[in-house]
Amino acid sequence: MVNANDLLAIAIKETNNLYEGETFLVRELFKGYEWNRISRSDRLLLGTLFINYVNTSNGNIKATHKTSSGQQRYLKLK
């Protein structure tokens, strides 16, 4: 079974496939059936780990706003 840190590594790697200026949710970095197989607690932990990664790294991803359902939206920069 994959743990939250493994999921974080997968999500970070998947951001390399995004175009500059593209906005996304963490769940969009996974195929639908993969996301559905992740437990709710691991998805919540992944969201926390991902935003912490974005806020502490000097990478090319920026947190923008939350959706009406409370999900964090991100923007791929240069």
N, C-alpha and C positions, 0 to 999 in steps of 0.2 A: 504494500500500500504506500502511496506517495504521501509525504508529510507536507506541512505548510511551507517549509523552507524550499523543498523541491518544487512546489507549485510556484513560489515566488521566482525561482530561477527560470522556470519555463515562461512565466509571464514577461519577465525582463527580456529574455531572448526573443520572444515573439514581437516585442515592440520594434525590433530591427526591421520588420516587414511592413511597418506603417509608413505612409508618406508624410512629408513635412506639412504641418498645418492640419493634419487629420485629428479629429477628436474621437475618444473611445472610452469605454467602460472596461474594467478589468475582466468582466465576464466575456467580453467580445474577443479577448485574446485566446480563448479556448473554443473548441468545437462544442456545439450544443450538447451533445451526448456526454462529452468529457466533463463539462461544467455541471451537468445534472448528476453525475456520479460522485462529485465532491460533496462531502457532508456540509450541512449548513454551518456548523461551527468552524470547519476548515475554510469555508468561503469567507466568513466574517474575519477570521484571523488573517487570511490572505489579503483582504482589503486593507487591514491595519498595517500589515507588513509592507504592502506596496506603497501606501501613502507615506509611510516613514522612509522608505527607500527614496521616493521622489523628493521629499523635503530635505533629506540629508545629503543627497548626491548632487553633483554639479552636472547632471546629465541633460539630456535633451527632451525631458518630459516635465510638464507643468500641470499641477492640479488647477482646474478652472472653477467649476461650480458643481453643485449637486442637482440631480434631477428631482422631479416632484416626488419620486419614491425614495429619496434620500441616498441615491447611489452617486458616488463621486465620479465626475467626468474629468478626463485628462486631455491634454493637448500635446502632440508631438511637435517639438521645435526643430530647428536646423540640426 
